[in-house]
């Protein structure tokens, strides 16, 4: 069934200023429809129940080859009237497009008579160039669309080194199996992830909740004491106070700092990577408290002792704003939530 077409009353006039055009509203079928226009040219506007069709408007859109296509269609059809029907324009709109093109080029492209239209001598000479421009525009649009599909399906995520070593590889393996078309780039940093997210170098970050962005919780990572393998301790748990009697390895950015007294003596490690602290603990330089997720690869190099008072670090996904539906970032966010919910249920 052909949708009903309704001519809008009080059409936009050439005398209307741009601001007035931009703000004009028309009540159609009981609904307000804003008609945003960027030109004060006389417009033929039809309201379809499903869309607005705006004709004869200089849209100020880059790479607008509509005038060239209108010219070729008029030549192929032999008249403005037939070409207008084929392209969905009014005849006056077709005439305006071709006249505008002739004015821009400074020559007459079509010969007009009562029998129709045909190319002028100048038009015949320029015809190969017109075809060349249209073909180039088509090729450019196609290439841009293909590139958009490639880059539009890219996912840039950031995470701590502990996440990258522990859970992320398996998560990415599962996600790639679900979405092989999405290219994933991973930025492994510490406190610098906030700046990377703010500057749009990444689309989301797996971080703790004190990040300053929109944050979706995923899981709680328990904190554990890590000591050298030969640390003399026989009990099943250890207190934070007891650990602080030993050379304590940390840095101001470490998540454990919030649990430490302000005057705690520490061997400061200028690195936000848990791996650096673990290596120093393994080397016998001191003890620390780290996320259990940080231990991947170090299980046989350090001793792990549960704390007598359980502490944890909340991890989740941070974004500047909620990603668009079906975007790679939105798909990955939903995937992470499902994975961690399933893991929690299985415990």
N, C-alpha and C positions, 0 to 999 in steps of 0.2 A: 504494500500500500504506500502510495506517495505521500509523504508528510505534507500537511497543509502549510502553505506559505502566506504570510500576512505582511502587508506593506505597513511600515511604521509611519504613523501620523507625525506631523511636525518634524520633517526631516532636517538634518543638519544643513545649514546654509553656508555658502561660501563666505558670507560676511561674519560668520561666527568666529570668534577668536579661539586660539588653541586651548586656553584654560576653560572656556565655556564648552568647547567640544569634549574635553576630557571629563567634565563633570556632568554632562547631560545624561539624564536618566529617562527611560521610556517604560511605561507600565504596559506590559504585554501578557495576556493570559493570566492576569492577577499577580504577576511577579515583576520585580524591578530588575532590569538588565542594564548594566553599565556598558557603554560603548566607548572603549578607549581608542582614540584616534590620534595620530601624530601629524596630521595635515589638515589644513583648512580648505582643501579642495571640495568641490561639490560631490556628494556621495549618493550612490544609489544603494540603499540598505534594505535588505530583506531579512525578516526574522523567521527562521525555521524553528519548529518546536524543539529541535535538538541542537541547533547551532545558529550562530549569527554569521551571515555572509556580508562582507563589506567590499564593495566594488569601487573602482575608479579612485583609489586612494594611493598617494605616494607614501609608501609605508616606511621609508627611510631605513629599510632592511638592507644590510650589506649583501653584495652579490645578487642583486635583484635583476634577473634576466627576463622578467615577464614581458617587457616591451619587445625584446627580440623574438620571443616565442609567439607573441601576438602578431608580429609582422609576418613570420613564416606561415602561420596558420591562415592568415588573410590571403597570402599568395596561393597557398595550396587549395583553399576553398574558392578563391576567385571573387569573394565579396566580404565586406565587413559583417553583414548580417549572418551569413552562414558560419563565419569564424566565431562570432559572438555566441551563437548557439552551441558550437562545439566546445568552447572554453568556459561557458557558463557566465559570460559577461553580457551587459547590455550593449547595443550597437554603439551608443554614444561613448561608452567606456572603451570599446575597441578603437574607435576613431581617436579618442584622446590619447591612448597609449602610443599609437603609431605616430601621431602628430608630435607628441612629446619627444619620441625617439628621433624624428627628423630634425626637430629643433636642436637637440643635443648634438647631432652629427653635422648639422649645417648643410644638409642636402636633401633633395626629394628622393625618397626611396620607392614610393608607389605612384603609379599613374592612375588617377581616378576618373571613371566615366560612368555613364548610365548603365553600361553593361557589367560593371564591376571594377575590380582593381587588378593591376599587374605590376611587375617590377619595372622601375625606370632603368635607364642606362646606368646611372650611378648605383642603383640597387643591385643590378646584375653584377657589377664590378665588385661590390662589397659582400655579395652573398656567401662566397667561401669563407670570408672572415667572420661573418655572422654565425655560420655553422661551427666554425672553430671555437668561438667564444662559448656557444651553448654546450658543445662537447666538452670543453675544458671545465665548465661549471658542473656538468654532470659527473665528470671524473673526480673533481674536487669534492663534491658532496658525497660520492660513494666512498672515497678514501677516508674522508673525515668520519663518516659513519662507521667504517670498519675500525679506524683507530679509536673512536669513541667506545666501541664494543670491547676493544682490547684493554684500554686504560680504565674504562668504566667498570671493568670486572677485576680490578686490582684491589687488593686489601693490604693496607699498611698498618701493622700493629706494633705496639711497644710493650716490653715486659722487663721484669727484673731478671738478672742472670740466673737466680735460683729457679725461677719458673721455666726459663729457657732450657735449663739442664734437666729438670724433673718432669713436669707434666706436659709442657708444651709440645714436645715432639710427637707424643701419642695423640694429643688433641688435633694437631695439624694433619697427622696421617688420616684420622677419621674424617676430618672436614674435607680434605682433598678427595677422599673417596666419594663423598656426597656431592661435592662441587668441583670437579676437575677443571672446569673452565675458569676458575678464579685463581689468579696469580697472587701469592702471599709473600710479602716482604716483612721481615721481623727486625725491629730495632731493639737491641739489648742495652739498657742503661739503668741508672738508678734514679736519683732525685731529678736528673735532667729530663725525665720523661714528661714532666708537666710542661716544660717549655716546648718540647717537641709536639705535644698535643695542641698547645695554644697556637703554635705557628703552622699547624696543619701538615706537619711532616709525617704524622701518623694519624689514623682515623680513630683509633681507640687504644687504650692502654690497660693492661692488667696490673693494677696497683692496689695499695691499701686505701681505706676510705677517706683519709685526710688529704685528699688530692685537690680539692677546690673545684671539681667539675661534677657534671651529672654522673652519678655513680650507682651501679647495680651490684649488689652483693652476690658473691658466688660461694665462698667457703671460708671457714676459719682454719688457719694454719697454726697448729700448736707450736709453742716455743719450747725448746729443750736446751739443756746445758750441754755444751761440747767441751771436752777436755782432752789433753794428751792421752794416748793409750795407756800410759803407766801412771795415770793420776791415782793417788792412794785414797780410794773411797769404797766402802763396803756396803753402804746402805742402798736401798732401791730408789730413793729420791734424794734430791739435794735442794737446799734453800738458796735463794738469791743472795741472802746475806753471807752465806758461807762462800759462795763463789766470789764475792767481792773482796774476800780476804786474799785472793790470788791475783796475780797480774791479769787485769781484765781488758780484753781486746774489744774495742768498739770505735765508733766515730760519731760525730754530732748528728749525722743524717740517719743513723741506724734506728730502726723501729723499736729496739729494746730500750733506747734512751729514756722513753717516757716512764719506764718503771724504775729507773735508777735515781738514787739521791743526788742532789745537785753537786755535792762535794765528793762524789765517788772518784777515787784515783783510778786512772785507766791508762793503758797503753794505747794511745790514739792511732788508729789506722786510717790514713787519708784515702779511703777507697769505699765506695758504696756497694761494692760487690762482695757478697757473703763468701765467695770462693777465696778471696784474698785473706779474709780472717780465718777461714778453715785451714788454709795452708799454713798460716802462722801457728795456729793451735796444734796442728799435726807436727810442726817443727819444735814443739815444746816451749813456745814463747809465752803462753798464757792460756786462759780459758775465756769462754764467751757464752752468750745465750743467743741462739739463732732459730729461725723457722725450721721446722722439720722438713719442709720442702727444699731446703738448701743442701741437704746432705747427700744428694745423688752424686755418686762418684767418690765420696769420702767415707763411706761406711766402714771401710777397713783401715782408715788412717787416723780416725779420732774415736774417742769414746763418747757415747751419747747417754746422758742420765736425765730422766724425767724430773721436772721441778716439783717440789712438794706442794706448791700452790700453783695450780694450772694457769698459764697465761697463753694468750693466742693473738694472732695477727689476722685481722679480717681482710680478705682479698676480694676484689671485684673488678668490674670493667668500668673505666672512666671514658666519657665522650664529651666533646664540647656541646653538642646538641644531638638529639636523637636522630640517628641515620634514617634516610628515606626507606620506605618499605621496599623490600626485595633488593636493596643495595647489598654489596658484599659485607659491609660492616654490620648491617642489620641482621643478615643471615648468620654471621659468625657470632654475634651477640646472643641470638636465640639458640644457636648450637651450644654455646658455652653453658647457658642456663640449663638446658636439658641434660648435658653431660654431668654437671655437678649435682643436679637434683637426683639423677639416677644413682650416682655414686653415694649420695647421702642416704637414699632409701635402702641401698644394699648393705649398709653398715649394720 
